[in-house]
Amino acid sequence: MLIKYLFIAFLIIAFVPPVRRFVFYLLVGRQLVKEQKRQQPFGKRREGDVRVDSKTPKSDGTTFKGGEYVDYEEVK
């Protein structure tokens, strides 16, 4: 008798999408929401804002202006 009810509950969970979403939320969803809130940065910005971190050039004595020239042959 118990197996019959477990089988029916399994079928309902497996094949009824709203029930499946609710069960997933109960099992995993709350943990996901907590983790997402924990991962949010402290300085909340609006969506679409752009922040650019500029690096100052380090003056360590190098004047690197590019790589070396490599000869190539065009193959047709």
N, C-alpha and C positions, 0 to 999 in steps of 0.2 A: 504493500500500500504506500509506503514512504517512497519507494523507488518510482512509483507512478507520479507522485507529486513533484519529485525532483526532476523527472524527465519532462514534465509539462512546464515547469519553471525554466528549465534549460531551453526548451523550444521557444518560449516567449522571449527570453533574453536574446537568443540567437537570431530570431527572425522578425522582431518588432523594433524598428529603429529608435523610436522615442524611449522605449524601455532600456535599450542597449546604451543609449547616450546617458541616461540617468545612472545606470549601474557603473558606467565608466567614470562619470563624475564622482560618484561616491568612492570608488576605489582609487582613482588617480587624480581627478580634477582638482581637489582641494590642495593637494601637495604641489601641483603645477602652479596654481595661483599664488601660493605662499612663496615658492621659489622665484617666480617672476617679480613679485613685489620686492623680494630681497635683492634681486639683481639690478633693479632700476637705479640709475645714477642719482646721486643726491641733488645735483643741480638740474632740476627738471626744465626742459626746454620745449617749446612748441614744435609740432611737427613741421618740417620744412626749414627750420632755422639752420644756418650754416655757421660752423665755428672753424676757424683756421688757426692752427698752431704754427707760428712761424719760427724757424730755427735761425739763430744768428750764425753767420759763417765763422767757423773756427779758424783762427790764424795760427796754424801750426807750421808754417813755413812752406807748405806745398802750394803750387800754382797749377794744379791739374785742370786741364781744359778739355779733356776728351781722351778717347782711346787711340790706339795706333791704327794706321791705315792698312787695310787688308786688300790685296789684289784679288780680283775674282774674274772668272771667265763666264760669259753668258752662253748657256747651252741652248741650242735651238732644235 
